[in-house]
Amino acid sequence: MRPRGIDFFVYNVSDIARSADFYENTLGLTLRSWEGPGWVEFAVGDTPTVLALRLDPRGVGADVQGGATAIAVDDVGQAVDELRERGVDIVLGSCEQASCHAAGICDPDGNLILVHSRKDGTAG
């Protein structure tokens, strides 16, 4: 697995509208997309890395208490195979979204790490 960069950071929030208002209007981040009732993304400066807010972490396939980090890779399937060979449990099997492919693992403390590939080829 060859990491290319960090694609996004995720925070779990209890009230997505309140949190979105805080990040946009208090901190001045730029709203990038609002995908359904439980996911919103903000641009952070001029980088393609985004800050995402997630309303309910129970749908990710792991018991996630904190946030998550998405590490960009060229090929999610290949990364999953390499991680399995190293004895890493895959807590979220490979999935496809409109803009990306991803799979999830946890670090030794249970923090979620997504191996992630944007369909447009960008990273970081």
LOTIMAR-790732 format. One record per residue (C-alpha): residue number from 1; residue in one letter; x, y, z. Coordinates in Angstrom, 1 decimal. Layout:
<atoms>
NUM|a|X|Y|Z
...
</atoms>
This chain:
<atoms>
1|m|0.0|0.0|0.0
2|r|1.4|3.4|-1.0
3|p|-0.3|6.3|0.7
4|r|-0.7|9.3|-1.5
5|g|-2.1|11.8|1.0
6|i|-5.0|12.5|3.4
7|d|-8.3|12.9|1.5
8|f|-10.5|13.9|4.5
9|f|-11.0|14.0|8.2
10|v|-14.3|13.1|9.7
11|y|-15.9|14.3|13.0
12|n|-19.0|12.6|14.4
13|v|-21.6|15.2|15.5
14|s|-24.9|15.1|17.3
15|d|-26.6|17.9|15.3
16|i|-25.3|18.3|11.8
17|a|-27.0|21.6|11.0
18|r|-25.6|23.2|14.2
19|s|-22.2|21.9|13.5
20|a|-22.3|22.9|9.8
21|d|-23.3|26.4|10.8
22|f|-20.3|26.6|13.2
23|y|-17.7|25.4|10.7
24|e|-19.1|27.6|7.9
25|n|-20.1|30.8|9.7
26|t|-17.9|30.8|12.8
27|l|-14.7|29.2|11.4
28|g|-15.1|30.4|7.9
29|l|-14.7|27.1|6.1
30|t|-16.3|26.8|2.6
31|l|-19.2|24.5|2.2
32|r|-18.3|22.0|-0.5
33|s|-21.2|19.5|-0.5
34|w|-24.1|18.4|1.6
35|e|-24.8|14.8|0.8
36|g|-28.0|13.7|2.4
37|p|-29.1|14.2|5.9
38|g|-25.9|12.8|7.6
39|w|-22.8|14.0|5.7
40|v|-21.5|17.4|4.9
41|e|-18.0|18.4|3.5
42|f|-16.1|21.7|3.9
43|a|-13.1|22.9|1.9
44|v|-10.0|23.6|4.0
45|g|-8.0|26.3|2.3
46|d|-6.8|25.6|-1.2
47|t|-6.1|21.9|-0.7
48|p|-8.3|19.1|-1.9
49|t|-8.4|17.7|1.7
50|v|-11.8|18.2|3.3
51|l|-13.3|18.2|6.7
52|a|-16.4|16.1|6.8
53|l|-19.1|15.9|9.5
54|r|-21.0|12.7|10.0
55|l|-24.3|12.6|11.9
56|d|-24.4|8.9|12.8
57|p|-21.2|6.7|12.8
58|r|-23.1|3.4|13.3
59|g|-23.4|2.9|9.6
60|v|-19.7|2.6|8.9
61|g|-19.2|-1.0|10.0
62|a|-17.2|-0.4|13.1
63|d|-17.9|0.8|16.6
64|v|-16.4|4.3|16.1
65|q|-16.1|6.6|19.1
66|g|-14.1|9.4|17.6
67|g|-13.4|10.7|14.2
68|a|-11.8|9.0|11.2
69|t|-9.1|9.7|8.6
70|a|-9.2|8.7|4.9
71|i|-5.8|7.9|3.5
72|a|-5.7|8.1|-0.3
73|v|-4.4|5.1|-2.2
74|d|-4.2|4.2|-5.9
75|d|-6.2|1.0|-5.6
76|v|-8.5|0.2|-2.6
77|g|-8.8|-3.5|-3.5
78|q|-5.0|-3.9|-3.7
79|a|-4.6|-2.0|-0.4
80|v|-7.2|-4.3|1.3
81|d|-5.3|-7.4|0.0
82|e|-2.0|-6.1|1.4
83|l|-3.5|-5.2|4.7
84|r|-5.1|-8.6|5.1
85|e|-1.8|-10.2|4.3
86|r|-0.3|-8.2|7.2
87|g|-3.0|-9.5|9.5
88|v|-5.1|-6.4|9.7
89|d|-8.9|-6.9|10.2
90|i|-11.0|-5.1|7.6
91|v|-14.0|-3.6|9.5
92|l|-15.6|-2.0|6.5
93|g|-15.4|-4.1|3.3
94|s|-14.8|-2.3|0.0
95|c|-17.6|-0.1|-0.9
96|e|-18.4|2.3|-3.8
97|q|-19.9|5.8|-3.4
98|a|-20.7|8.3|-6.1
99|s|-17.3|9.9|-5.9
100|c|-15.0|7.2|-4.5
101|h|-14.1|3.7|-3.4
102|a|-13.2|3.0|0.2
103|a|-12.6|0.3|2.9
104|g|-12.0|0.6|6.6
105|i|-9.7|-0.7|9.2
106|c|-9.1|0.3|12.8
107|d|-5.8|1.2|14.5
108|p|-4.8|-0.6|17.8
109|d|-7.0|1.9|19.7
110|g|-10.1|1.5|17.6
111|n|-9.8|4.7|15.5
112|l|-11.2|4.2|12.1
113|i|-8.9|4.6|9.1
114|l|-10.4|4.5|5.6
115|v|-8.2|3.5|2.6
116|h|-9.8|5.7|0.0
117|s|-9.6|6.4|-3.7
118|r|-11.4|9.3|-5.5
119|k|-12.8|8.4|-8.9
120|d|-11.4|11.6|-10.3
121|g|-7.9|10.5|-9.4
122|t|-7.2|13.4|-7.0
123|a|-5.7|12.9|-3.6
124|g|-4.6|14.8|-0.6
</atoms>
